[in-house]
Amino acid sequence: MGISLQKGQKIDLTKGNPGLTKIIVGLGWDTNKYSGGSDFDLDASVFLLDKNGRAGGIEDFIYYNNLVGGNGAVTHTGDNLTGAGDGDDEQIIVDLAQIPAHVEKLAFTVTIHEAVQRSQNFGQVSNSFVRVVNETNGQEVLRYDLGEDFSVETALVVCELYRHQGEWKFNAVGSGFSGGLAALCGNYGLQVD
């Protein structure tokens, strides 16, 4: 079992784990009792950001319609439409050694597909977590359980990986957004339709 983090904690990822270059970022969640007639379709995505916290273009946004980015360094393993089952609901594989030099930060996010139309929000989601696993040996390096402090938000910035003095660090963010994917993209300098 890896290190368990609280909201706002930052921890070294690579310095204390020599040789850690390929990781799996697993995100998971459950839904509370909900009778709205629609499945919850939560979508994990990652934004590749420069030193100003901005994505250079749509190619720096990895999600279910753009599964690979960062010159192949970041791979989304695919969309889970219902979140059913135990363990990770969606995974993103990251080769830290291959992240392009201009990318200073990776922001991992989760949004609710068609949240407004389905009258859904993160107040109806529970047991949300993110974990980092060493892809080489399958060992969990760290885990961040988000807790239940969301209500009307339809998008979350779950965590960030960022460069610091030649090493990678992990930041447990857990910050909610209203306005869904469009607001999140706008926050990172991307315009969506």
Residue frames as a rotation matrix with the C-alpha (Angstrom) as fourth column:
MET 1
0.583 0.813 0.000 0.00
0.813 -0.583 0.000 0.00
0.000 0.000 -1.000 0.00
GLY 2
-0.221 -0.675 0.704 1.35
0.664 -0.632 -0.399 3.40
0.714 0.379 0.588 -0.95
ILE 3
-0.911 -0.152 -0.383 1.33
0.380 -0.670 -0.638 6.67
-0.160 -0.727 0.668 0.93
SER 4
0.069 0.987 0.146 -2.12
0.984 -0.091 0.150 8.12
0.162 0.134 -0.978 1.65
LEU 5
-0.869 -0.445 0.218 -2.43
0.442 -0.895 -0.066 11.87
0.224 0.039 0.974 1.03
GLN 6
-0.005 0.833 -0.553 -4.81
0.751 -0.362 -0.553 14.59
-0.661 -0.418 -0.624 2.17
LYS 7
0.690 0.358 0.629 -6.12
0.695 -0.572 -0.436 17.51
0.204 0.738 -0.644 0.11
GLY 8
0.928 -0.337 0.158 -3.40
-0.339 -0.941 -0.019 20.11
0.155 -0.036 -0.987 -0.49
GLN 9
0.506 -0.788 0.351 -0.49
-0.083 0.360 0.929 17.78
-0.858 -0.500 0.117 0.29
LYS 10
0.704 -0.436 -0.560 2.47
-0.647 -0.069 -0.760 17.76
0.293 0.897 -0.331 -2.06
ILE 11
0.591 -0.504 0.630 4.88
-0.179 0.680 0.711 14.87
-0.787 -0.533 0.312 -2.17
ASP 12
-0.277 -0.782 -0.558 7.98
-0.880 -0.027 0.474 13.94
-0.386 0.623 -0.681 -4.10
LEU 13
0.800 0.598 0.039 7.24
-0.513 0.716 -0.474 11.23
-0.311 0.359 0.880 -6.64
THR 14
0.830 -0.466 -0.307 10.52
-0.005 0.544 -0.839 10.39
0.558 0.698 0.449 -8.38
LYS 15
0.055 -0.883 0.467 13.25
-0.745 -0.348 -0.570 11.50
0.665 -0.316 -0.676 -5.97
GLY 16
-0.158 -0.045 0.986 12.19
-0.909 0.398 -0.127 9.01
-0.387 -0.916 -0.104 -3.29
ASN 17
0.603 0.375 0.704 11.47
-0.049 0.899 -0.436 6.31
-0.796 0.229 0.560 -5.87
PRO 18
-0.266 -0.796 -0.544 14.66
-0.671 -0.252 0.697 6.02
-0.692 0.550 -0.467 -7.98
GLY 19
-0.970 -0.176 0.170 14.01
0.008 0.673 0.740 4.50
-0.244 0.719 -0.651 -11.38
LEU 20
-0.113 0.989 0.097 10.29
0.613 0.146 -0.776 5.31
-0.782 -0.028 -0.623 -11.34
THR 21
-0.898 -0.204 -0.390 9.57
-0.160 -0.674 0.721 6.51
-0.411 0.710 0.573 -14.85
LYS 22
-0.653 0.722 -0.227 6.43
-0.165 0.157 0.974 4.72
0.739 0.673 0.016 -16.07
ILE 23
-0.907 0.407 0.111 3.34
-0.098 0.053 -0.994 5.16
-0.410 -0.912 -0.008 -13.92
ILE 24
-0.470 0.874 0.126 -0.35
0.586 0.202 0.785 4.41
0.660 0.443 -0.606 -14.10
VAL 25
-0.927 0.335 0.170 -2.63
-0.365 -0.695 -0.620 7.11
-0.090 -0.636 0.766 -12.74
GLY 26
-0.649 0.729 -0.220 -5.84
0.584 0.662 0.470 5.31
0.488 0.177 -0.855 -11.79
LEU 27
-0.815 0.484 0.320 -9.03
-0.571 -0.767 -0.293 7.20
0.104 -0.421 0.901 -11.01
GLY 28
-0.691 0.606 -0.394 -12.11
0.514 0.796 0.321 5.64
0.508 0.019 -0.861 -9.46
TRP 29
-0.781 0.540 0.315 -15.53
-0.623 -0.708 -0.331 6.58
0.044 -0.454 0.890 -8.08
ASP 30
-0.695 0.718 -0.024 -18.95
0.718 0.693 -0.068 5.30
-0.032 -0.065 -0.997 -7.07
THR 31
-0.589 0.581 0.562 -22.32
-0.214 -0.782 0.585 6.97
0.780 0.224 0.585 -7.36
ASN 32
-0.872 0.388 0.299 -24.68
-0.322 0.006 -0.947 7.54
-0.369 -0.922 0.119 -4.44
LYS 33
-0.347 0.850 0.396 -28.27
0.740 0.508 -0.442 6.38
-0.576 0.139 -0.805 -4.59
TYR 34
-0.690 0.068 -0.720 -29.57
-0.409 -0.858 0.311 8.16
-0.597 0.510 0.620 -7.65
SER 35
-0.248 0.691 0.679 -32.81
0.613 0.655 -0.443 7.62
-0.750 0.307 -0.586 -9.54
GLY 36
-0.153 0.136 -0.979 -32.49
-0.427 -0.903 -0.059 10.13
-0.891 0.409 0.196 -12.36
GLY 37
0.776 0.567 0.276 -32.83
-0.060 0.502 -0.863 7.47
-0.628 0.653 0.424 -15.02
SER 38
0.789 -0.566 -0.239 -29.37
-0.351 -0.095 -0.931 8.00
0.505 0.819 -0.274 -16.55
ASP 39
0.570 -0.719 -0.397 -26.05
0.806 0.582 0.102 6.32
0.158 -0.379 0.912 -15.89
PHE 40
0.766 -0.503 -0.400 -23.26
-0.243 -0.803 0.544 8.46
-0.595 -0.320 -0.737 -14.50
ASP 41
0.684 -0.618 0.386 -20.56
0.685 0.365 -0.630 8.77
0.249 0.696 0.674 -17.15
LEU 42
0.778 -0.521 -0.352 -17.52
-0.149 -0.697 0.701 10.31
-0.610 -0.493 -0.620 -15.49
ASP 43
0.838 -0.485 0.249 -14.58
0.381 0.195 -0.904 11.09
0.389 0.853 0.349 -17.75
ALA 44
0.470 -0.794 -0.386 -10.95
0.394 -0.202 0.896 11.31
-0.790 -0.573 0.218 -16.68
SER 45
0.808 -0.311 0.500 -8.66
0.418 -0.295 -0.859 13.56
0.415 0.903 -0.108 -18.69
VAL 46
0.246 -0.799 -0.549 -5.26
0.744 -0.208 0.635 15.19
-0.622 -0.565 0.543 -18.41
PHE 47
0.993 -0.011 0.120 -4.04
0.060 -0.818 -0.572 18.61
0.105 0.575 -0.812 -19.51
LEU 48
0.158 -0.987 -0.024 -0.36
0.987 0.157 0.033 19.04
-0.029 -0.029 0.999 -20.44
LEU 49
0.941 0.333 -0.061 0.57
0.338 -0.933 0.122 22.52
-0.016 -0.136 -0.991 -19.25
ASP 50
0.166 -0.897 0.409 3.49
0.478 -0.289 -0.829 24.89
0.862 0.333 0.381 -19.84
LYS 51
-0.674 -0.567 -0.473 5.20
0.679 -0.223 -0.700 27.07
0.291 -0.793 0.535 -17.22
ASN 52
-0.868 0.413 0.274 2.24
-0.438 -0.898 -0.034 29.49
0.232 -0.150 0.961 -17.36
GLY 53
-0.655 0.624 0.426 -0.30
-0.051 0.526 -0.849 26.76
-0.754 -0.578 -0.313 -16.61
ARG 54
0.221 0.711 -0.667 -1.66
-0.772 -0.291 -0.566 26.79
-0.597 0.640 0.485 -20.16
ALA 55
0.198 -0.064 0.978 -2.18
0.467 0.883 -0.037 24.03
-0.862 0.464 0.205 -22.70
GLY 56
-0.701 -0.592 -0.398 -0.58
-0.071 -0.497 0.865 24.81
-0.710 0.634 0.306 -26.06
GLY 57
-0.491 0.593 -0.638 -3.53
-0.839 -0.126 0.529 23.46
0.234 0.796 0.559 -28.04
ILE 58
0.549 0.831 0.095 -6.05
-0.832 0.531 0.160 20.64
0.083 -0.167 0.983 -28.24
GLU 59
0.354 -0.501 -0.789 -3.17
-0.121 0.813 -0.570 18.16
0.927 0.297 0.227 -28.65
ASP 60
-0.747 -0.634 0.199 -2.28
-0.237 -0.026 -0.971 18.90
0.621 -0.773 -0.131 -25.00
PHE 61
-0.175 0.780 0.601 -5.68
-0.960 0.002 -0.282 17.66
-0.221 -0.626 0.748 -23.83
ILE 62
-0.837 -0.156 -0.525 -5.80
-0.296 0.935 0.193 13.85
0.461 0.317 -0.829 -23.46
TYR 63
-0.356 0.817 0.454 -9.29
-0.717 0.073 -0.694 12.39
-0.600 -0.572 0.560 -23.01
TYR 64
0.000 0.416 0.909 -11.65
0.102 0.905 -0.414 9.76
-0.995 0.093 -0.042 -24.49
ASN 65
0.921 0.350 0.172 -11.53
0.203 -0.055 -0.978 11.34
-0.333 0.935 -0.122 -28.00
ASN 66
0.538 -0.843 -0.016 -7.77
-0.503 -0.306 -0.808 11.99
0.676 0.443 -0.589 -27.97
LEU 67
0.987 0.058 -0.151 -6.20
0.064 0.718 0.694 9.03
0.149 -0.694 0.704 -26.18
VAL 68
0.317 -0.943 -0.103 -2.50
0.939 0.296 0.177 9.80
-0.137 -0.153 0.979 -26.73
GLY 69
0.937 -0.042 0.346 -0.53
0.042 -0.972 -0.232 13.01
0.346 0.232 -0.909 -26.23
GLY 70
0.669 -0.731 0.135 2.82
-0.552 -0.367 0.748 14.45
-0.498 -0.575 -0.650 -25.26
ASN 71
0.012 -0.643 -0.766 4.56
-0.957 0.214 -0.194 12.74
0.288 0.735 -0.613 -28.19
GLY 72
0.194 0.186 -0.963 3.30
-0.174 0.973 0.153 9.38
0.966 0.137 0.221 -26.91
ALA 73
-0.795 -0.604 0.055 4.27
-0.130 0.082 -0.988 9.96
0.593 -0.792 -0.144 -23.27
VAL 74
-0.689 0.646 0.328 0.65
-0.496 -0.091 -0.864 10.06
-0.528 -0.757 0.383 -22.02
THR 75
-0.784 0.436 -0.441 -1.93
-0.163 0.541 0.825 7.40
0.599 0.719 -0.353 -22.92
HIS 76
-0.279 0.815 0.507 -5.55
-0.909 -0.054 -0.413 7.26
-0.309 -0.577 0.756 -21.78
THR 77
-0.940 -0.182 0.287 -6.64
-0.124 0.970 0.209 3.60
-0.316 0.161 -0.935 -21.72
GLY 78
-0.720 0.691 0.064 -10.25
0.271 0.194 0.943 4.36
0.639 0.696 -0.327 -22.70
ASP 79
-0.526 0.637 0.564 -13.64
-0.739 -0.670 0.068 5.57
0.421 -0.381 0.823 -21.54
ASN 80
-0.863 0.409 -0.295 -15.65
0.500 0.770 -0.396 3.71
0.065 -0.489 -0.870 -18.90
LEU 81
-0.582 0.672 0.458 -19.25
-0.022 -0.577 0.817 4.72
0.813 0.465 0.350 -19.54
THR 82
0.459 0.879 -0.130 -20.79
0.056 0.117 0.992 3.63
0.887 -0.462 0.005 -16.21
GLY 83
-0.205 -0.607 0.768 -18.09
-0.805 -0.341 -0.485 3.45
0.556 -0.718 -0.419 -13.50
ALA 84
0.816 0.570 0.091 -19.38
-0.531 0.679 0.508 0.02
0.228 -0.463 0.857 -12.50
GLY 85
0.620 -0.548 -0.561 -17.12
0.424 0.836 -0.349 -2.40
0.660 -0.021 0.751 -10.65
ASP 86
0.847 -0.390 -0.362 -14.29
0.300 -0.211 0.930 -2.12
-0.439 -0.896 -0.062 -8.15
GLY 87
-0.052 -0.992 0.115 -10.86
0.815 0.025 0.579 -0.55
-0.578 0.124 0.807 -8.54
ASP 88
-0.732 -0.329 -0.596 -9.83
-0.028 -0.861 0.508 2.02
-0.680 0.389 0.621 -11.12
ASP 89
0.413 0.895 0.169 -12.62
0.289 0.047 -0.956 3.20
-0.863 0.444 -0.239 -13.40
GLU 90
0.962 -0.224 0.153 -10.25
0.094 -0.253 -0.963 4.91
0.255 0.941 -0.222 -15.84
GLN 91
0.461 -0.877 -0.138 -6.47
0.527 0.146 0.837 4.87
-0.714 -0.458 0.529 -16.17
ILE 92
0.941 -0.325 -0.092 -3.87
-0.285 -0.621 -0.730 7.11
0.180 0.714 -0.677 -17.75
ILE 93
0.605 -0.796 0.012 -0.37
0.755 0.578 0.309 5.74
-0.253 -0.178 0.951 -18.38
VAL 94
0.946 -0.324 -0.026 2.44
-0.324 -0.930 -0.171 8.28
0.032 0.170 -0.985 -18.13
ASP 95
0.447 -0.894 -0.026 6.08
0.871 0.442 -0.217 7.85
0.205 0.074 0.976 -19.15
LEU 96
0.831 -0.059 -0.553 7.66
0.261 -0.836 0.482 10.63
-0.491 -0.545 -0.680 -17.10
ALA 97
-0.146 -0.989 -0.016 10.99
0.350 -0.067 0.934 10.35
-0.925 0.131 0.356 -18.90
GLN 98
-0.571 -0.044 0.820 9.31
0.818 0.057 0.573 11.06
-0.072 0.997 0.004 -22.25
ILE 99
0.519 0.767 -0.377 7.21
0.721 -0.630 -0.289 14.10
-0.459 -0.122 -0.880 -21.28
PRO 100
0.338 -0.391 0.856 8.14
0.702 -0.501 -0.506 16.94
0.627 0.772 0.105 -23.68
ALA 101
-0.553 -0.745 -0.373 10.50
0.804 -0.360 -0.473 19.53
0.218 -0.561 0.798 -22.15
HIS 102
-0.744 0.276 0.608 7.98
-0.163 -0.958 0.234 22.41
0.648 0.075 0.758 -22.47
VAL 103
0.354 0.907 -0.228 5.45
0.005 0.242 0.970 20.57
0.935 -0.344 0.081 -20.28
GLU 104
-0.624 -0.575 0.530 5.90
-0.453 -0.287 -0.844 21.62
0.637 -0.767 -0.082 -16.65
LYS 105
-0.671 0.487 0.559 2.69
-0.543 0.191 -0.818 20.20
-0.506 -0.852 0.136 -15.21
LEU 106
-0.752 0.564 -0.341 0.07
0.083 0.594 0.800 17.52
0.654 0.573 -0.494 -15.87
ALA 107
-0.654 0.626 0.426 -3.38
-0.724 -0.354 -0.592 18.32
-0.220 -0.695 0.685 -14.46
PHE 108
-0.900 0.376 -0.219 -5.61
0.295 0.897 0.329 15.26
0.320 0.231 -0.919 -13.98
THR 109
-0.688 0.721 0.090 -9.31
-0.711 -0.643 -0.285 16.05
-0.148 -0.260 0.954 -14.06
VAL 110
-0.789 0.582 0.199 -12.69
0.596 0.802 0.018 14.32
-0.149 0.133 -0.980 -13.96
THR 111
-0.763 0.620 -0.181 -15.87
-0.641 -0.761 0.097 15.66
-0.078 0.190 0.979 -15.53
ILE 112
-0.373 0.747 0.550 -19.45
0.190 0.642 -0.743 14.39
-0.908 -0.172 -0.381 -15.68
HIS 113
-0.972 0.028 0.231 -20.60
0.231 -0.020 0.973 13.78
0.032 0.999 0.013 -19.25
GLU 114
-0.396 0.858 0.326 -23.84
0.165 -0.283 0.945 15.66
0.903 0.428 -0.030 -20.01
ALA 115
-0.823 -0.023 -0.568 -24.09
0.565 0.073 -0.822 16.71
0.060 -0.997 -0.047 -16.34
VAL 116
-0.823 0.534 -0.195 -26.56
-0.460 -0.827 -0.323 19.55
-0.334 -0.176 0.926 -16.95
GLN 117
-0.346 0.710 -0.614 -28.86
-0.720 0.219 0.659 17.52
0.602 0.670 0.435 -19.20
ARG 118
-0.143 0.215 -0.966 -28.85
0.276 0.946 0.170 14.62
0.950 -0.242 -0.195 -16.71
SER 119
0.596 0.336 0.730 -29.08
-0.485 -0.574 0.660 16.87
0.640 -0.747 -0.179 -13.59
GLN 120
0.727 -0.445 -0.522 -25.93
0.620 0.753 0.221 15.29
0.295 -0.485 0.824 -12.17
ASN 121
0.537 -0.635 0.555 -23.10
-0.572 -0.758 -0.314 16.71
0.620 -0.149 -0.771 -10.05
PHE 122
-0.334 -0.809 -0.484 -20.26
-0.122 0.546 -0.829 15.56
0.934 -0.218 -0.282 -7.82
GLY 123
-0.425 0.309 0.851 -22.49
-0.905 -0.146 -0.399 15.77
0.000 -0.940 0.342 -4.75
GLN 124
0.682 0.729 0.059 -23.96
-0.718 0.682 -0.139 12.51
-0.141 0.052 0.989 -6.09
VAL 125
0.474 -0.638 -0.607 -20.54
-0.137 0.627 -0.767 10.82
0.870 0.446 0.210 -6.36
SER 126
0.786 -0.227 0.575 -18.72
-0.591 -0.002 0.807 9.09
-0.182 -0.974 -0.136 -3.52
ASN 127
0.614 -0.601 0.512 -15.54
0.215 0.751 0.624 7.10
-0.760 -0.273 0.590 -2.83
SER 128
0.951 -0.303 0.059 -13.58
-0.043 -0.319 -0.947 9.12
0.306 0.898 -0.316 -5.40
PHE 129
0.566 -0.824 0.032 -9.86
0.069 0.086 0.994 8.50
-0.822 -0.560 0.106 -5.48
VAL 130
0.769 -0.509 -0.387 -6.73
-0.483 -0.066 -0.873 8.82
0.419 0.858 -0.297 -7.53
ARG 131
0.699 -0.609 0.375 -3.73
-0.035 0.494 0.869 6.55
-0.715 -0.620 0.324 -7.16
VAL 132
0.408 -0.683 -0.606 -0.30
-0.899 -0.186 -0.396 6.32
0.158 0.707 -0.690 -8.72
VAL 133
0.827 -0.113 0.550 1.00
-0.039 0.966 0.257 2.85
-0.560 -0.233 0.795 -9.51
ASN 134
-0.239 -0.939 -0.247 4.50
-0.675 -0.022 0.737 1.88
-0.698 0.343 -0.629 -10.62
GLU 135
0.586 0.544 -0.600 3.78
-0.808 0.345 -0.477 0.33
-0.052 0.765 0.642 -14.03
THR 136
-0.219 -0.796 -0.564 6.87
-0.760 0.502 -0.413 -1.88
0.612 0.338 -0.715 -13.85
ASN 137
-0.934 -0.241 -0.265 5.97
-0.032 0.793 -0.608 -3.81
0.357 -0.559 -0.748 -10.69
GLY 138
-0.146 0.982 -0.116 2.29
0.327 0.159 0.932 -2.96
0.934 0.098 -0.344 -10.12
GLN 139
-0.408 -0.070 -0.910 2.98
0.913 -0.001 -0.409 -1.45
0.028 -0.998 0.064 -6.68
GLU 140
0.657 0.651 0.379 0.80
0.574 -0.759 0.308 1.44
0.488 0.015 -0.873 -5.53
VAL 141
-0.456 -0.876 0.155 3.08
0.632 -0.442 -0.637 4.41
0.627 -0.193 0.755 -4.79
LEU 142
-0.966 0.196 -0.168 0.47
-0.007 -0.671 -0.742 6.82
-0.258 -0.715 0.649 -3.42
ARG 143
-0.361 0.923 0.131 -3.25
0.824 0.250 0.508 7.33
0.436 0.291 -0.851 -3.08
TYR 144
-0.983 0.182 0.004 -5.48
-0.167 -0.893 -0.418 10.35
-0.073 -0.412 0.909 -2.53
ASP 145
-0.389 0.920 -0.039 -9.10
0.918 0.391 0.071 9.81
0.080 -0.008 -0.997 -1.44
LEU 146
-0.641 0.060 0.765 -11.03
0.267 -0.917 0.296 12.94
0.720 0.394 0.572 -2.34
GLY 147
-0.861 0.394 -0.321 -13.66
0.271 -0.177 -0.946 12.79
-0.429 -0.902 0.046 0.40
GLU 148
-0.226 0.909 0.350 -17.23
0.973 0.193 0.126 14.00
0.047 0.369 -0.928 0.06
ASP 149
-0.269 0.078 -0.960 -16.90
0.501 -0.840 -0.208 17.79
-0.823 -0.537 0.187 0.09
PHE 150
-1.000 -0.005 0.005 -18.48
0.007 -0.474 0.881 18.55
-0.002 0.881 0.474 -3.29
SER 151
-0.300 0.954 -0.028 -22.05
0.133 0.012 -0.991 19.60
-0.945 -0.301 -0.130 -4.02
VAL 152
0.680 0.705 -0.202 -22.96
-0.042 -0.238 -0.970 21.31
-0.732 0.668 -0.132 -7.30
GLU 153
-0.145 -0.832 -0.535 -19.61
-0.718 -0.284 0.636 20.95
-0.681 0.476 -0.557 -9.11
THR 154
0.887 0.448 0.110 -19.56
-0.225 0.628 -0.745 19.17
-0.402 0.636 0.658 -12.47
ALA 155
0.610 -0.778 -0.149 -15.79
0.067 0.239 -0.969 19.08
0.789 0.581 0.198 -12.95
LEU 156
0.932 -0.364 0.000 -12.86
-0.009 -0.023 1.000 18.38
-0.363 -0.931 -0.025 -10.63
VAL 157
0.265 -0.947 -0.181 -9.13
-0.592 -0.012 -0.805 18.98
0.761 0.321 -0.564 -10.77
VAL 158
0.925 0.155 -0.346 -8.10
0.102 0.778 0.620 15.84
0.365 -0.609 0.704 -8.91
CYS 159
0.564 -0.810 -0.162 -4.31
0.370 0.073 0.926 16.13
-0.738 -0.582 0.341 -8.82
GLU 160
0.867 -0.406 -0.288 -1.24
-0.476 -0.507 -0.719 17.48
0.146 0.760 -0.633 -10.58
LEU 161
0.505 -0.859 0.090 2.15
0.784 0.500 0.368 16.10
-0.360 -0.115 0.926 -11.42
TYR 162
0.983 -0.165 0.074 4.73
-0.118 -0.894 -0.433 18.84
0.138 0.417 -0.898 -11.79
ARG 163
0.315 -0.947 -0.067 8.46
0.621 0.259 -0.739 19.27
0.717 0.192 0.670 -12.38
HIS 164
0.956 -0.146 0.256 10.58
-0.283 -0.694 0.662 20.59
0.081 -0.705 -0.705 -9.52
GLN 165
0.246 -0.962 0.121 14.38
-0.888 -0.174 0.425 20.77
-0.388 -0.212 -0.897 -9.74
GLY 166
-0.479 -0.488 -0.730 14.57
-0.827 0.529 0.189 17.93
0.293 0.694 -0.657 -12.26
GLU 167
-0.974 0.220 0.053 12.21
0.178 0.890 -0.420 15.64
-0.139 -0.400 -0.906 -10.35
TRP 168
-0.405 0.910 0.092 8.45
-0.047 -0.121 0.992 15.01
0.913 0.397 0.092 -10.50
LYS 169
-0.977 0.185 0.106 6.15
-0.119 -0.058 -0.991 15.85
-0.177 -0.981 0.079 -7.60
PHE 170
-0.454 0.888 -0.073 2.49
0.648 0.385 0.657 15.05
0.612 0.251 -0.750 -6.88
ASN 171
-0.944 0.252 0.213 -0.03
-0.327 -0.793 -0.514 17.62
0.039 -0.555 0.831 -5.66
ALA 172
-0.581 0.805 -0.118 -3.37
0.814 0.575 -0.078 16.41
0.006 -0.141 -0.990 -4.19
VAL 173
-0.936 0.153 0.316 -5.61
-0.058 -0.955 0.292 19.22
0.346 0.255 0.903 -5.46
GLY 174
-0.548 0.790 -0.275 -9.25
0.835 0.502 -0.224 18.12
-0.039 -0.353 -0.935 -5.08
SER 175
-0.744 0.219 -0.631 -10.72
-0.071 -0.965 -0.251 21.36
-0.664 -0.142 0.734 -6.41
GLY 176
-0.159 0.803 0.575 -14.21
0.803 0.444 -0.398 21.59
-0.574 0.399 -0.715 -7.92
PHE 177
-0.968 -0.050 -0.247 -15.49
-0.111 -0.794 0.597 23.63
-0.226 0.605 0.763 -10.88
SER 178
0.149 0.981 0.126 -18.98
0.241 0.088 -0.967 24.52
-0.959 0.175 -0.223 -11.96
GLY 179
0.391 0.050 -0.919 -19.49
-0.752 -0.558 -0.351 24.78
-0.530 0.828 -0.180 -15.70
GLY 180
0.846 0.073 0.528 -18.17
0.091 0.957 -0.277 21.31
-0.525 0.282 0.803 -16.55
LEU 181
0.241 -0.791 0.562 -15.62
0.873 0.430 0.231 20.57
-0.424 0.435 0.794 -19.22
ALA 182
0.479 -0.031 0.877 -15.95
0.619 -0.697 -0.362 23.94
0.623 0.716 -0.315 -20.97
ALA 183
0.929 -0.120 0.350 -15.02
-0.313 -0.758 0.572 25.83
0.197 -0.641 -0.742 -17.78
LEU 184
0.632 -0.724 0.276 -12.13
0.197 0.495 0.846 23.47
-0.749 -0.480 0.456 -17.12
CYS 185
0.246 -0.520 0.818 -10.77
0.969 0.150 -0.197 23.85
-0.020 0.841 0.541 -20.66
GLY 186
0.685 0.079 0.724 -11.09
0.243 -0.962 -0.125 27.64
0.687 0.262 -0.678 -20.43
ASN 187
0.934 -0.345 0.095 -9.12
-0.187 -0.244 0.951 27.57
-0.305 -0.906 -0.293 -17.18
TYR 188
0.205 -0.891 0.404 -6.22
0.384 0.453 0.805 25.94
-0.900 -0.010 0.435 -19.06
GLY 189
-0.358 -0.411 -0.839 -6.39
-0.408 -0.739 0.536 28.22
-0.840 0.534 0.097 -22.09
LEU 190
-0.951 0.085 0.297 -8.44
0.292 0.560 0.775 26.01
-0.101 0.824 -0.558 -24.44
GLN 191
-0.445 0.854 -0.271 -11.69
-0.812 -0.512 -0.280 27.01
-0.377 0.096 0.921 -26.14
VAL 192
-0.912 0.224 0.344 -14.29
0.304 0.932 0.198 24.31
-0.276 0.285 -0.918 -26.68
ASP 193
-0.693 0.721 0.009 -17.61
-0.376 -0.371 0.849 24.32
0.616 0.585 0.528 -28.50
